[in-house]
């Protein structure tokens, strides 16, 4: 017993023990993959590519392509000389072995709802959620900017959320709620319920930790500097005149695509206004958005003149063409659709706007062509 205790308390011994365990797990996973008789069928279940001639599996992984050669089970990344960490190699093999080909359920679950997740949650929170909050909790909008570089797509949830297609059948969504002087920031990571048909709970741990630390590394030593510089640059063009509130908010929305909570708080401090005053202004005017929207913003006028001239039909056709309803954003963040009380172009009714371009005297038959051509 004393000998066992001494080994466990020695960091080098623990590291050596982990290294042996990982190598064993990698070897066993490789053997399991090698025993699969119909590799092509299993790759189809996993959404992976397979070349029998080259004995090569291609697997999309966090905006990269992993190459798995058979029968020696060597794993590398396409167009990269960076070695794949052994924990991630094990993760990829486990995914390939376990994949059942079950389609997405479109039902979201948290880590605690995974098998054994409630018991392992403290470890998961420390390895994945804590660094997410440490680096992005006070400025959630930074998460969206950084995630784009790694293939993340902004999602309508919380104050900021991004979804990664981590593996072909495994989307992972990171959600943040920004804190303030009274409440600390909160974060969560959620999954499609089908994740249990592809990964074990410990593999989910590894995957989420990898995603979060990839984000952290991508922001460098001064994570918020780029976005902070952009905000500071906007404010530097104004004095502390309270009458500049709306022009400042307009510039911030132009820069970020919406009004991040932290940006509004910075404006309040800059103009010496209460946070509630800035927030009240932002929510009063329909031009301002408090959530990130699509890359293309479509607005259909619902004013009296437009309504009388067939605006309802224009909205219905626009919803049909985009596949979303008014007030929604497409899942791929390509388009946001909304109605607006008046676009100020009543003589051209019915009217719609795509980003900054106005289209008037519309017919429902024209909508498809406009959406196809408008940028």
Buried (B, 14 or more C-beta within 10 A) or exposed (E): EEEEEEEEEEEEEEEEEEEEEBEEBBEEBBEBBEEEEEBEEBBBBBBBBBEEEEEBBBBBBBEBBBBBEBEEBEBBBEEEEEEBEBBBBBBBBBBBBBBEBBEEEEEBBBBBBBEEBEEBBEEBBEBBBBBBBBBBBBBBBBBBBBBEEBBBBBBEBBBBBBBBBBBBBBBBBBBBBBBEEEEEBBBBBBBBBBBBBBBBBBBBBBBBBBBBBBBBEEBEEEBBEEBBEBBEEBBEEBEEEEEBBEEBBBBBBEBBBBBBBBBBBBBBEBBEBEBEBBBEBBEEEEEBBBBBBBBBBBBBBBBEBBBEBBBBBBBBBBBEBBEBEBEBBBEEBEBBBBBBEBBEBBEBBBBBBBEEEBBBEBEBEBBEEBBEEBE
